[in-house]
Amino acid sequence: MSTTPLLTSDSYERLVAGLHGRTIVAVDYFVLMVGDEGTDPDEWDYGAWHEPTMGVELTMDDGGTYSAVWGSTFDYYGVELYSAPMRDFLSRIGEPGGSARVAVAEHPLWAGVLSGPIESCRIQWYGEEHGAPTPMPKAIHVRTATAQVWIAAGRSATHEPDGPGPFYLCTDDVLVIFDADVAARAGLGV
């Protein structure tokens, strides 16, 4: 379990805003291990969206590492970003029944995100208008000059490549969406 301090809405906003102008140089997904021996990485690539169930680790050009995980710091499950490696949040990485580390920086959908500095990075909050008793982070939206990505706490209901959804937000899963139309169908918008 992590020893990183719990987030507050103010500290979380500052942390995410601090990514502005920085460049992501590596991305790793942490997916569940499945199969008879529990050693096969679960499916995660569904076209315009990915499902790295346990989290995403971002490595920045200055060597900083950030982990996007699902958590309940803000009440219901939401996406939480920490300035710490995934090993601070997960045990049994690479072990049967644990999580597999999958390097995805070479994936074509990440290419535009890794091609230059982050121009915009913000948290999308659920509020009372969506039934949340307190504000809860549903996604982090990152945009560079050539691409954008949403990292959310959620999952697909159907797991069909480039399918129309539906998507469930606020679950104990991590969902990554690259396409604005798919993000809108998931309830994330721009």
N, C-alpha and C positions, 0 to 999 in steps of 0.2 A: 504494500500500500504506500501511497505517496506521502512524503513529508512536506510537500509544498503547501503554503498557506491557502486557506479557503478563499475563494473569490468573493468580492462584493461587486455590486453592479458598477460602482465607480472604478474600482481597481481593474475590473474586466474591460471596461471601455478604454482605460489608459493602456492596458496591455495590447489590445487589438489595434488601437490607433498607433502604437509604437511600431507596427509593421510597415507603415507608410514609408515609401522610399527605399525599402530593403528589397533584396532579390532572393527568391527561393531557388536553391541550387540542387536540392535532392528531396524526394518524397518517398516515404515508405508506408505501405498499408500493413495493418495487423488484422489478419483474417483468422477465423476459427479453423482448426485442424479437424478434418473429418475422415471417414473411411473406416474400414475394419480395425486398423491399427491406430487410428487417430493421428496419422502423419501426413495426410493429403490436405493441402490448402483448399478451403472451400471456394466455390465460384465467387467472383467479385466483379467481373467486367460484364456489364450489360449494355454496352454501347455508349450512349450519351450520359450514362450515370454508372457509378460504381458503388459497391457496398462492402467497404472494409470494416466489417462489423465491430471490431474492438477499437479502432482508432486510426489516426493518420499522424505521422511524424514528419515535420517540415524542418529541413536544414537550410539555414540562411547563409548568404555570402560571407558574413562575418564569423561563421562558425556556430552561431546560436542555434539551439534546437527547441522546437515547439511541438507539443503534443495536443491534438484535438481528440477528445474522448467524450463519451456520453457520461453524464453524472446528474446528481440530484441536489447540487448545492443550492439551486434557486427554487426548490420545491419539486416539481415534476422533472422527468428526464429532459435535459437540454444538452446542447453541445457546449463543452467547456474547453478552453484553450489555456495551456500552461506553458511557461518557459522552463521546460524540463523534458528529458527524453522519455520515451514510452516505457523503458525499463522501470521508471519510477511508479508506473501505474499497473503494469502487468507482470505477472510471474509466469514461469514456464514458457517463455518465448522460445519457439523452435523445438519444444518437447512434445511428445505425443499427447493429444488432448488439449494442448495449450493453443497459442496463437502462432501463426507463421508470419515472418517478416517478408513482405513482397516489395521489392524495389520497383517503383513505377515512374521514375523521372523520365525514362525513355518512351513512355506511352504517348502516342500522338496528341491525346487530349490535354496532357500536362505541358506539352511543348510551348504553347503560347503563354502559359502562366509562368514558366521558368525562363522565358525569353527576355525579361526586363524587370525593372523595379515595379513594386506594387504602387499603383496610383490611387487606389481606394481600398480600404479594408474596414468593414463595419459589422456590427452585430445586428441581427434582425431579432427583435424581441416579441414574444407573445405577451399580451397584456390583458387587462380586464375585459377588453372588447372580444377576446377569444375565450373567455372563461377561466383564465389563469388568475388565481387570487393575488399573486405577486408577479412582477415581470420575470419572465423566464426566457433564456436565449434559445431560439429555435434554430438559428443558423449563423454562420459567419460567411459574409460575402466578400470575396477577394477579386479585385479587377486590376489587370495590367493594361498596357496600351493595345494588346492584341488578343486578350482572352479574359475569361472570368470563370470563377468556380464558387459553388456554394458547398460548404461543409455543414451538415446538419445532423441532429440526433433524429434518426428515422430509418425507415426501411420501405421497400416495395411490398405491395400486397401480392403481386403476381410473378415477379422476377422474369418478365419477358423483355428481351433486348429491345431498347428504344420503345417499349410499350407505352401506352397512354396512362399508365398508373392503374389504380390509385396508389398513393404513397401514404404511409402513416408517419406522422411526425411525433416527436416526444416519446420515442421508444428507447430501449436499451441496445441501440445499434447506431452505427455511424453510416451516413449516406453522403456521397459526393456527387454533385450534379454539375455538368459543364454547359448545358444547353438552356437558354432562357425560357423556351417554351416548356421544357420538362420541369424546370424550376417553378414556373407559374402553375403548372398542373399539380405540383407537389404542395402548393400553397406558400412558396417562398418569394415569388416575384422578383423584381429588380431592386 
